[in-house]
């Protein structure tokens, strides 16, 4: 497998440049970078729940948008290009009342003018 990165991401650096943003407010932190993927986690807390006690669907999409955008930004020369989300949709298959939501992003398509990223999530206990 060939690495997809123009500039390989470093989890700690990504977390640093997200200080003072929605990512910091929601507790999103990057956890793993591979040759063709990146992962981040977000806790289910009072900041991320909706009134029924489960994670808010929109907050889940913030995690997905963050993963796709960060991934895409590291696949291009940022001195020449800026990356912006074009479209996002999500399917929420089961509720999460507690624990971490772990998202993993992989590109489906890396074109010259657009990328398509798929983001899958899983739920893990907070330990």
N, C-alpha and C positions, 0 to 999 in steps of 0.2 A: 504494500500500500504506500503510495506517495503522499506525503503531507500536502494539505491543501492551502497552507498558510503563506501569505506574502510576508507577514510578520507574525511569528508564532506567539500566541497569547500566553501571558503568565497570570495565573489566577489572582495573585496578590496585587498585581498592577491594575487589573480590571476592577477589583474591589476598591482600590485607592481612587481611581478616577470616577467612581460612582458615589463618592462621599458627597453628602448634601443633596442627593437626588432621591427619586422614588425608590430606587433599589435599596438605599440605606434605610429609608423609612420603613420599608416592608421586610427588611432583614434578609434580602437576597445576597448570597455570597457564592462566588465561583469555587468549585471544588476539584474539577479535573479537566485537563486538556489532553486530548489524544491527537493522533495524526490527522483524523478526519471528524472529530467531534469535540464538543465542550459541554460541561455539565455545571449546574448551579443548584443551590438548594434555597428553600424559603420556608420559614416556620409557619405553622398554623397557630396564630395568636389572636388577641383582640384586635390587632391592626389589620389582619387579613381575613377575618371571619365576617360573614353576613349575619343578619339577625337570627337566623335559625341555628346558628352555631357551627355551621360548616364553612369551609373556605369559600370565599366569594369568587364566582366565575371570572369576573373582570380582573381580579388580582392574579388568578392563574394565567390569564392572557398577558398580564404585565411580565410575568416570568418568561413566558414563551417569546414575547416580542423582544425582551432583553437578550435572550439567548441567540435568537436569529440575527438581531442587529449587531451584536458583538462579534458573532461568528463571521458575518458578511464583512464587517469593517476590517477584520484581520486577514481577509482574503484579497484585499485590494491595496493599492498604493494610496494611502490616505493623503499624501501630498498632491495627488491628482484627482481623487474622487471622494465624494461624501456618500454615506450610506443612510438611507431612510426606508422605513417600512412602507410597503405599498398596500398590503392586504394581510389580514389575519383572521382566522376563524378557529374555533375550538369545539371539541366534543367533550363534555364532562360525563364520564361513564359511571362514576360513583362518588359519593361525598367523602370528604376528609374532615373529621372533627378535631383531630389531634395529630401531631407529628410533623415531619418534614415533607414537603413536596420537592422531589428531586426531578429536575428537568434535564434532558439530554438533547442536544441539537446536532443534526447532521444535514449536510446539503443534499438535496435531490438533484439540483442543477446549479452549476456555477457558470453563468453566461457572461458575455462582455458587458452587458448593460443591466442585467437583472439576475438575481439569485432566487432560488426556491429552497427553503429550509423546512425540514420536518422536525418537530419537537415532541418528544414523548415524555410522559411524567410517570412517576411512581411515588408511593407513599411509604415513608419509613418512620419508625418511632423516634422520638427525640430522646437521645441518651446523653 
